[in-house]
Amino acid sequence: MDVRCFYGRFVNAILAYLAPRLGPDARAGLVAAGIDPDSPHDIYRASTFYAALPVLAAAVAPGADPDAAELALGREVPAAYAGSELGRGLVGYFAQLGVRATLLEAQTFFRTGGNFIQVRATPLGERCIRLHLRGTGGYPHFYRGVLEGAYHHSGETTVRAALVEHTADAATFDVTW
């Protein structure tokens, strides 16, 4: 039994933030994936959220190729999450501690959205950290966007996450600033 899940506070914040862009086709696509945007839940299976991710990405970046749409969605997730109490705390955490310290503790902030993302951070230099994520569901560009968007939203606009490699459920990034 797959017990990987995303917390409702994370998914519901994204749905609320994107609501104005969710037309009838997007809403139908979300329902088909197992998420009713008009009926929030406390928890969502990871497989359900990942099935809905392409629908959300297409709503954010209509007509874009899937990788670009995932990246665009990921970049907006921190702004969506910042609307929640926990998200506001994370924005302050990022702003106060800075890029290096928060990347070295990335496991902590990824676990605020779900129970399963595993993170390993390896410093490669003074302003570069290699971040390996397990549990990405095959959406490395979404996670690249989340990384960049989180720092941009907290005022660190020079942060870049370069995708080094990825598999069906893991991705490695070199994050520089």
C-alpha positions as CSV (number, residue, x, y, z in Angstrom):
1,M,0.0,0.0,0.0
2,D,1.4,3.4,-1.0
3,V,1.3,5.7,2.0
4,R,3.0,8.6,0.3
5,C,0.8,11.7,0.6
6,F,0.7,15.5,0.2
7,Y,-0.9,17.4,3.0
8,G,-4.1,19.2,2.3
9,R,-2.7,22.6,3.4
10,F,-0.2,22.3,0.6
11,V,-2.5,21.1,-2.2
12,N,-5.5,23.2,-1.1
13,A,-3.3,26.3,-1.1
14,I,-2.3,25.6,-4.7
15,L,-5.9,25.0,-5.8
16,A,-7.1,28.2,-4.1
17,Y,-4.3,30.2,-5.7
18,L,-4.9,28.8,-9.1
19,A,-8.8,28.8,-8.9
20,P,-9.2,31.9,-11.2
21,R,-7.2,30.0,-13.9
22,L,-9.1,26.7,-13.6
23,G,-11.6,26.6,-16.4
24,P,-14.1,23.9,-17.1
25,D,-11.6,21.6,-18.9
26,A,-9.0,22.0,-16.1
27,R,-11.6,21.3,-13.4
28,A,-12.8,18.2,-15.3
29,G,-9.2,17.1,-15.6
30,L,-8.6,17.5,-11.9
31,V,-11.7,15.6,-11.0
32,A,-10.6,12.8,-13.4
33,A,-7.3,12.7,-11.6
34,G,-9.0,12.4,-8.3
35,I,-9.0,16.0,-7.0
36,D,-12.2,18.0,-6.8
37,P,-11.2,21.6,-6.5
38,D,-14.5,22.5,-4.9
39,S,-14.1,19.8,-2.2
40,P,-10.8,20.2,-0.3
41,H,-9.3,17.3,1.7
42,D,-6.9,17.1,4.6
43,I,-4.6,14.7,2.7
44,Y,-4.0,13.6,-0.9
45,R,-2.2,10.5,-2.1
46,A,1.0,11.4,-3.9
47,S,-0.2,9.4,-6.9
48,T,-3.3,11.5,-7.1
49,F,-1.5,14.8,-6.9
50,Y,1.1,13.7,-9.5
51,A,-1.8,12.6,-11.8
52,A,-3.2,16.1,-11.4
53,L,0.1,18.0,-11.8
54,P,0.0,18.1,-15.7
55,V,-3.5,19.6,-15.5
56,L,-2.4,22.3,-13.1
57,A,0.7,23.0,-15.1
58,A,-1.4,23.4,-18.3
59,A,-3.6,25.9,-16.5
60,V,-0.6,28.0,-15.4
61,A,1.1,27.8,-18.8
62,P,-1.4,27.1,-21.6
63,G,0.2,25.9,-24.8
64,A,3.7,25.4,-23.3
65,D,5.5,22.1,-23.6
66,P,5.1,19.9,-20.5
67,D,8.5,20.6,-19.0
68,A,8.1,24.4,-19.3
69,A,4.6,24.2,-17.9
70,E,5.8,22.1,-14.9
71,L,8.6,24.7,-14.3
72,A,6.1,27.5,-14.4
73,L,3.7,25.8,-12.0
74,G,6.6,25.0,-9.6
75,R,7.7,28.6,-9.6
76,E,4.2,29.7,-8.5
77,V,3.8,27.1,-5.8
78,P,5.7,29.1,-3.1
79,A,3.5,32.2,-3.7
80,A,0.4,29.9,-3.3
81,Y,1.8,28.3,-0.2
82,A,2.7,31.7,1.3
83,G,-1.0,32.4,1.6
84,S,-1.2,29.8,4.4
85,E,0.1,30.3,8.0
86,L,2.8,27.7,7.6
87,G,3.8,29.1,4.2
88,R,4.2,32.6,5.6
89,G,6.5,31.1,8.3
90,L,8.6,29.4,5.6
91,V,9.0,32.6,3.6
92,G,10.3,34.3,6.8
93,Y,12.5,31.2,7.5
94,F,14.1,31.5,4.0
95,A,14.6,35.3,4.3
96,Q,16.2,35.1,7.8
97,L,18.5,32.1,7.3
98,G,19.5,32.6,3.7
99,V,20.1,30.2,0.8
100,R,22.9,28.0,2.1
101,A,21.4,27.3,5.5
102,T,17.9,26.5,4.2
103,L,19.3,24.3,1.4
104,L,21.3,22.3,4.0
105,E,18.0,21.9,5.9
106,A,15.9,21.3,2.8
107,Q,14.4,18.0,4.2
108,T,12.6,20.2,6.8
109,F,10.8,22.5,4.4
110,F,10.0,19.8,1.8
111,R,8.3,17.8,4.6
112,T,5.9,20.6,5.3
113,G,4.1,19.7,2.0
114,G,4.1,15.9,2.3
115,N,5.3,12.9,4.2
116,F,7.7,11.3,1.8
117,I,10.2,13.6,-0.1
118,Q,13.7,12.6,0.9
119,V,16.5,15.2,0.4
120,R,20.3,15.0,0.5
121,A,22.3,18.2,0.3
122,T,26.0,18.2,-0.6
123,P,28.0,21.5,-0.6
124,L,30.0,21.8,-3.8
125,G,31.4,25.3,-3.1
126,E,30.7,28.5,-1.2
127,R,27.6,29.3,-3.4
128,C,26.7,25.9,-4.8
129,I,24.9,23.0,-3.2
130,R,23.9,19.7,-4.9
131,L,20.4,18.7,-3.9
132,H,19.2,15.2,-4.5
133,L,15.4,14.7,-4.1
134,R,13.7,11.3,-4.0
135,G,9.9,11.1,-4.4
136,T,9.6,13.6,-7.3
137,G,7.0,11.5,-9.2
138,G,8.8,12.0,-12.5
139,Y,8.3,15.8,-12.4
140,P,11.8,17.2,-12.0
141,H,11.0,20.5,-13.7
142,F,8.2,21.1,-11.2
143,Y,10.6,20.7,-8.3
144,R,13.2,22.9,-10.1
145,G,10.5,25.6,-10.2
146,V,9.6,25.1,-6.5
147,L,13.2,25.5,-5.5
148,E,13.7,28.7,-7.6
149,G,10.3,30.1,-6.8
150,A,10.8,29.6,-3.0
151,Y,13.9,31.7,-3.0
152,H,12.7,34.3,-5.4
153,H,9.5,34.7,-3.3
154,S,11.7,35.4,-0.2
155,G,13.8,38.0,-2.0
156,E,16.8,35.8,-3.2
157,T,16.4,36.5,-6.9
158,T,19.8,35.1,-8.0
159,V,19.0,31.5,-7.1
160,R,19.2,29.0,-10.0
161,A,18.6,25.3,-9.8
162,A,20.2,23.4,-12.7
163,L,18.9,19.9,-13.3
164,V,21.9,17.5,-13.3
165,E,20.0,14.2,-13.7
166,H,16.7,12.6,-13.0
167,T,15.0,9.2,-12.9
168,A,11.3,8.2,-12.7
169,D,11.2,9.3,-9.0
170,A,14.3,11.3,-8.2
171,A,16.1,14.4,-9.4
172,T,19.5,16.0,-8.7
173,F,20.0,19.8,-8.9
174,D,23.0,22.0,-8.6
175,V,21.6,25.1,-6.8
176,T,23.7,28.3,-7.2
177,W,23.3,31.9,-6.0
